[in-house]
Amino acid sequence: MDSTRPTTPRAHTMTVDDAITEYLTARQPQKPSPHTLAAYRRDLHTLLHHLADAERCRPDQLHLADLTAPLLRHAFARFAADRAPTSVTRAWSTWNGFFGFLVAHNLTDGNPMPAVSRPRTKPHQPKPLIGEDTPEKLLTALAAGCRRARDPWPQRDFAVLALALLTGLRSAEMLDLTIDSLGGRPGERRIRVHGKGNTTRSLPIEPPLEALIDDYLRSRAARFNRTPTGNDALLVDTRNHPLRRGGLQYLVRQCYKHAGIHDRVARGTLVHALRHTFATRLAEDGASVTEIMHLLGHAAITSSQTYIDTTAAAQRDAARSNRTYTALRDLTPPPTTA
């Protein structure tokens, strides 16, 4: 008998589709972001279709007892055919978590995912805004006036970009902020962030950023004739609706164009380039890996160490370009070869 085949009684009667529904429902109390939950659902159902195709049945006809390691290996091979290694690794992790849930609830008696290989992915390298003066150029352009827009709102734009640059928040974390996320006395304000894995952290807000946020909130109250309070979203669109992921990305992209720095942004980063810029400058200014880890909300110190390592390489490049080194090279005899 295949030891990787689920053999509990319910494994023969419960469909994979129903089990996915139970799993996603069980995740709700952990309050994952809508974006995260959508990614789980997409990875689970996309692979389910590959599994059903391999078994020549409809997705709603596949049972947990059908999920063997060979079948999963076959489905993942087809899934990986036209996807990046990072997407395959994410899907593998999603299915590994799904099987962990099934085992914990006695729906299967084992997890076959260790028998399914996943691609090796290179560590993520930071992709901050390109150019030493780029953050300052961006902020200066936003402070100078309105970008071209159907309904300009310069105070909101300035506050959003400065908030991202000076806190390093992820997109989902920014969109999850409410008025109550801001706390503390004037001059000692902090912002409470709901991060990945249902974690929270508290970040300091210095007076210049505090002033920008207050100016934005005053402009918002005047624009909509209502003072936001409590659980109202901190960041809103021009109709006073909570800002959504697509709206945030569009806003940031347009601000880059307004500042003339759209060619200084690594492909595919947008909001994340601001987070990487925040972290890179922390490392350049001597912050420890532990401090970076706390401020960025990383679960593992290795993620934060990347910024330290990248900065060390940048420092060596800068030292190498020193004109004194150039003179020294001209005065030093070439190395002899044996």
Secondary structure as the mmCIF struct_conf table of DSSP 4:
data_model
#
loop_
_struct_conf.conf_type_id
_struct_conf.id
_struct_conf.beg_label_comp_id
_struct_conf.beg_label_asym_id
_struct_conf.beg_label_seq_id
_struct_conf.end_label_comp_id
_struct_conf.end_label_asym_id
_struct_conf.end_label_seq_id
TURN_TY1_P TURN_TY1_P1 SER A 3 THR A 4
BEND BEND1 ARG A 5 ARG A 5
BEND BEND2 THR A 8 THR A 8
HELX_RH_AL_P HELX_RH_AL_P1 PRO A 9 THR A 13
BEND BEND3 MET A 14 MET A 14
STRN STRN1 THR A 15 THR A 15
HELX_RH_AL_P HELX_RH_AL_P2 VAL A 16 ARG A 27
HELX_RH_3T_P HELX_RH_3T_P1 GLN A 28 GLN A 30
HELX_RH_AL_P HELX_RH_AL_P3 PRO A 34 GLU A 55
TURN_TY1_P TURN_TY1_P2 ARG A 56 ARG A 56
BEND BEND4 CYS A 57 CYS A 57
HELX_RH_3T_P HELX_RH_3T_P2 PRO A 59 GLN A 61
STRN STRN2 HIS A 63 HIS A 63
HELX_RH_3T_P HELX_RH_3T_P3 LEU A 64 ASP A 66
HELX_RH_AL_P HELX_RH_AL_P4 ALA A 69 PHE A 79
HELX_RH_3T_P HELX_RH_3T_P4 ALA A 80 ASP A 82
BEND BEND5 ARG A 83 ARG A 83
HELX_RH_AL_P HELX_RH_AL_P5 PRO A 85 ALA A 104
TURN_TY1_P TURN_TY1_P3 HIS A 105 ASN A 106
BEND BEND6 LEU A 107 LEU A 107
BEND BEND7 ASP A 109 ASP A 109
HELX_RH_3T_P HELX_RH_3T_P5 MET A 113 ALA A 115
BEND BEND8 VAL A 116 VAL A 116
HELX_LH_PP_P HELX_LH_PP_P1 LYS A 122 PRO A 126
HELX_LH_PP_P HELX_LH_PP_P2 PRO A 128 LEU A 129
BEND BEND9 ILE A 130 GLY A 131
TURN_TY1_P TURN_TY1_P4 GLU A 132 ASP A 133
HELX_RH_AL_P HELX_RH_AL_P6 THR A 134 ALA A 144
HELX_LH_PP_P HELX_LH_PP_P3 CYS A 146 ARG A 147
BEND BEND10 ARG A 148 ARG A 148
BEND BEND11 ARG A 150 ASP A 151
HELX_RH_AL_P HELX_RH_AL_P7 PRO A 154 THR A 167
HELX_RH_AL_P HELX_RH_AL_P8 SER A 171 LEU A 175
TURN_TY1_P TURN_TY1_P5 ASP A 176 ASP A 176
STRN STRN3 THR A 178 THR A 178
HELX_RH_3T_P HELX_RH_3T_P6 ILE A 179 SER A 181
STRN STRN4 LEU A 182 GLY A 183
BEND BEND12 GLY A 184 ARG A 185
TURN_TY1_P TURN_TY1_P6 PRO A 186 GLY A 187
BEND BEND13 GLU A 188 GLU A 188
STRN STRN5 ARG A 190 HIS A 194
HELX_RH_3T_P HELX_RH_3T_P7 LYS A 196 ASN A 198
STRN STRN6 THR A 200 PRO A 204
HELX_RH_AL_P HELX_RH_AL_P9 PRO A 207 PHE A 224
TURN_TY1_P TURN_TY1_P7 ASN A 225 ASN A 225
BEND BEND14 ARG A 226 ARG A 226
TURN_TY1_P TURN_TY1_P8 GLY A 230 ASN A 231
BEND BEND15 ASP A 232 ASP A 232
STRN STRN7 ALA A 233 ALA A 233
BEND BEND16 LEU A 234 LEU A 235
STRN STRN8 VAL A 236 VAL A 236
TURN_TY1_P TURN_TY1_P9 THR A 238 ARG A 239
BEND BEND17 ASN A 240 HIS A 241
STRN STRN9 PRO A 242 PRO A 242
HELX_LH_PP_P HELX_LH_PP_P4 LEU A 243 LEU A 243
HELX_RH_AL_P HELX_RH_AL_P10 ARG A 245 ALA A 259
TURN_TY1_P TURN_TY1_P10 GLY A 260 GLY A 260
HELX_RH_3T_P HELX_RH_3T_P8 HIS A 262 ARG A 264
BEND BEND18 VAL A 265 VAL A 265
TURN_TY1_P TURN_TY1_P11 ARG A 267 LEU A 270
HELX_RH_AL_P HELX_RH_AL_P11 VAL A 271 GLU A 284
TURN_TY1_P TURN_TY1_P12 ASP A 285 GLY A 286
HELX_RH_AL_P HELX_RH_AL_P12 VAL A 289 LEU A 296
TURN_TY1_P TURN_TY1_P13 GLY A 297 GLY A 297
BEND BEND19 ALA A 299 ALA A 300
HELX_RH_AL_P HELX_RH_AL_P13 ILE A 301 ARG A 320
TURN_TY1_P TURN_TY1_P14 SER A 321 SER A 321
HELX_RH_AL_P HELX_RH_AL_P14 ARG A 323 LEU A 331
BEND BEND20 THR A 332 THR A 332
HELX_LH_PP_P HELX_LH_PP_P5 PRO A 333 THR A 336
#
